[in-house]
Amino acid sequence: MANPYLDIAKYIHGQFKVDKRTPIRLALLYSLLSPLDENFNNIAQLLEDKLRELGYNGQTIQLERLLNDLFDDTLRRIFIRHSIYDFDFLFYDEEDQIESFLFYSGEVSDNGTYGTSGLVGELEYWYNVGENPGALNEGISSTSGDWVDFEIVVPIELTGFERQIVANTNKYRQAGFKYRIVYV
């Protein structure tokens, strides 16, 4: 990358009058100042990288853009899927002091599993934590504590980059949000 701030060769060339610009003198000064040129280039590259990083934040679309820019630049197949697990209401029964979950009409299916209907209706069923009416989405039970706020859906070809994806996600995600990586 050419240094946008200072061109050492041009600077050295401009410091001498025409009759004093001998090839030996120019080569000697350039060899002395070339490490400075390399340091300027490194600083300019660092500045460019940091300014690009400041453009990212923990918002979903920015996190998707970051991960796609780093790992899947051409096809852009990485996306973030928000979970539906946070629609459960945990409360304590005042008399028994037992943790309970609250479900609404349409959220409990015939086989005992549930999903979010999006409609708040009449109370259909509530149960204690030990009762477990069925497994949640993708086999996570309500008592296992494996709640996640979002999932990062990654193509199976990028399994070798899991550590880098985790590191970048941890750097930019909002604090307190849990996630997991799902390969498709």
C-alpha positions as CSV (number, residue, x, y, z in Angstrom):
1,M,0.0,0.0,0.0
2,A,1.4,3.4,-0.9
3,N,1.6,5.8,1.9
4,P,-1.1,8.5,1.5
5,Y,0.7,10.9,3.9
6,L,4.3,10.8,2.9
7,D,6.2,9.5,-0.1
8,I,9.7,9.0,1.1
9,A,11.3,8.7,-2.4
10,K,9.6,11.9,-3.6
11,Y,10.6,13.6,-0.4
12,I,14.3,12.6,-0.7
13,H,14.3,13.6,-4.4
14,G,12.8,17.0,-3.6
15,Q,15.4,17.8,-0.9
16,F,18.3,18.2,-3.3
17,K,19.0,20.6,-6.1
18,V,19.3,19.1,-9.5
19,D,23.1,19.2,-9.6
20,K,23.3,17.5,-6.1
21,R,21.0,14.5,-7.0
22,T,23.6,11.8,-7.6
23,P,22.3,8.2,-7.7
24,I,24.6,7.2,-4.8
25,R,23.4,10.1,-2.5
26,L,19.7,9.3,-3.3
27,A,20.2,5.6,-2.7
28,L,22.0,6.1,0.5
29,L,19.3,8.4,1.9
30,Y,16.5,6.2,0.7
31,S,18.1,3.1,2.4
32,L,18.4,5.1,5.6
33,L,14.8,6.4,5.5
34,S,13.1,3.3,4.0
35,P,12.3,1.8,7.6
36,L,10.5,5.1,8.3
37,D,8.5,4.6,5.1
38,E,7.6,1.0,6.2
39,N,6.5,2.3,9.6
40,F,4.4,5.0,8.0
41,N,2.8,2.3,5.8
42,N,2.1,0.1,8.8
43,I,0.5,3.0,10.8
44,A,-1.6,4.0,7.7
45,Q,-2.8,0.4,7.4
46,L,-3.6,0.3,11.1
47,L,-5.5,3.5,10.9
48,E,-7.5,2.2,7.9
49,D,-8.3,-1.0,9.8
50,K,-9.4,0.7,12.9
51,L,-11.6,3.2,11.1
52,R,-13.3,0.2,9.3
53,E,-13.8,-1.6,12.7
54,L,-15.4,1.5,14.1
55,G,-18.1,1.2,11.5
56,Y,-19.3,-2.1,13.0
57,N,-21.4,-2.4,16.2
58,G,-23.5,-5.0,17.9
59,Q,-26.6,-4.5,15.8
60,T,-27.7,-7.6,13.9
61,I,-27.2,-6.1,10.4
62,Q,-23.7,-4.8,11.3
63,L,-22.7,-8.1,12.9
64,E,-23.9,-10.0,9.7
65,R,-22.0,-7.6,7.5
66,L,-18.8,-8.0,9.6
67,L,-18.9,-11.8,9.5
68,N,-19.7,-11.9,5.8
69,D,-16.9,-9.4,5.0
70,L,-14.4,-11.5,6.9
71,F,-15.5,-15.1,6.1
72,D,-17.9,-15.2,3.1
73,D,-17.2,-12.0,1.1
74,T,-18.5,-13.2,-2.3
75,L,-21.6,-15.3,-1.5
76,R,-22.6,-13.6,1.8
77,R,-24.4,-16.7,3.2
78,I,-23.9,-15.9,6.9
79,F,-26.9,-14.6,8.7
80,I,-28.3,-14.1,12.2
81,R,-31.5,-15.7,13.3
82,H,-33.1,-14.5,16.5
83,S,-34.5,-17.1,18.7
84,I,-38.1,-17.5,19.9
85,Y,-37.1,-18.7,23.4
86,D,-37.6,-15.3,25.1
87,F,-41.4,-15.4,24.8
88,D,-41.7,-17.5,27.9
89,F,-42.8,-15.7,31.1
90,L,-41.1,-16.9,34.3
91,F,-42.8,-15.9,37.5
92,Y,-43.1,-17.0,41.1
93,D,-46.3,-18.2,42.7
94,E,-46.6,-16.1,45.9
95,E,-48.0,-18.9,48.0
96,D,-45.7,-21.7,47.1
97,Q,-42.6,-19.8,45.9
98,I,-42.3,-22.2,43.0
99,E,-40.9,-21.0,39.6
100,S,-43.6,-21.3,36.9
101,F,-43.8,-20.6,33.2
102,L,-46.8,-19.1,31.6
103,F,-48.2,-20.1,28.1
104,Y,-50.9,-18.5,26.1
105,S,-53.5,-20.0,23.7
106,G,-51.9,-21.5,20.6
107,E,-48.5,-21.9,22.1
108,V,-48.8,-25.5,23.2
109,S,-49.3,-28.1,20.5
110,D,-50.8,-31.5,20.7
111,N,-47.5,-33.3,21.2
112,G,-46.5,-31.1,24.2
113,T,-44.0,-28.9,22.4
114,Y,-44.6,-25.2,22.0
115,G,-43.9,-22.3,19.7
116,T,-44.8,-18.7,19.7
117,S,-48.1,-17.8,18.1
118,G,-47.5,-14.1,18.4
119,L,-51.0,-13.7,19.8
120,V,-51.7,-13.0,23.4
121,G,-54.9,-14.7,24.2
122,E,-56.4,-16.6,27.0
123,L,-54.2,-18.5,29.5
124,E,-54.1,-22.1,28.4
125,Y,-51.5,-23.9,30.6
126,W,-48.9,-23.2,33.2
127,Y,-46.5,-25.6,34.7
128,N,-43.8,-25.9,37.3
129,V,-40.2,-26.1,36.1
130,G,-39.9,-29.9,36.9
131,E,-43.0,-30.8,34.8
132,N,-41.5,-30.0,31.3
133,P,-44.4,-30.2,28.8
134,G,-42.0,-31.1,26.0
135,A,-38.8,-30.1,24.3
136,L,-38.3,-26.7,23.0
137,N,-37.2,-25.9,19.4
138,E,-34.3,-28.1,18.3
139,G,-34.4,-30.3,21.4
140,I,-33.5,-27.8,24.1
141,S,-35.5,-28.5,27.2
142,S,-36.9,-25.7,29.2
143,T,-35.0,-26.8,32.3
144,S,-31.6,-27.2,30.6
145,G,-30.7,-23.5,30.7
146,D,-29.5,-23.4,27.1
147,W,-31.3,-20.2,26.2
148,V,-29.7,-18.2,23.5
149,D,-30.7,-14.8,22.2
150,F,-29.6,-15.4,18.6
151,E,-28.0,-18.0,16.3
152,I,-25.4,-17.4,13.7
153,V,-26.2,-19.5,10.7
154,V,-23.0,-20.4,8.9
155,P,-22.4,-22.6,5.8
156,I,-20.9,-25.9,6.5
157,E,-17.8,-25.1,4.4
158,L,-16.7,-22.6,7.0
159,T,-16.4,-25.0,9.9
160,G,-12.6,-24.4,10.0
161,F,-13.2,-20.8,10.9
162,E,-15.3,-21.4,14.1
163,R,-12.7,-19.9,16.5
164,Q,-12.3,-16.8,14.4
165,I,-16.1,-16.4,14.1
166,V,-16.5,-16.8,17.8
167,A,-13.7,-14.3,18.5
168,N,-15.2,-11.6,16.2
169,T,-18.7,-12.2,17.4
170,N,-17.6,-11.8,21.1
171,K,-15.8,-8.6,20.2
172,Y,-18.8,-7.0,18.6
173,R,-21.9,-8.5,20.1
174,Q,-23.8,-6.5,22.7
175,A,-23.0,-7.5,26.3
176,G,-25.3,-10.0,27.9
177,F,-26.5,-11.7,24.7
178,K,-26.0,-15.4,24.4
179,Y,-25.5,-17.0,21.0
180,R,-24.6,-20.2,19.3
181,I,-23.3,-21.1,15.8
182,V,-25.4,-23.3,13.6
183,Y,-24.0,-24.9,10.5
184,V,-26.2,-25.6,7.5
